[in-house]
Amino acid sequence: TFRFNRRLSAQRGMLFYRLLQQAVLVDPVSHADLFK
């Protein structure tokens, strides 16, 4: 179970990281507006 959980969490982390990266690549201006 532990191994399965670790793999699943790793996949989730990768998915989240990919989404974050895509968001930053697609719209860096929105981030600047957010933190203004």
Helices and strands as residue ranges (DSSP letters): H 2-26, H 28-34
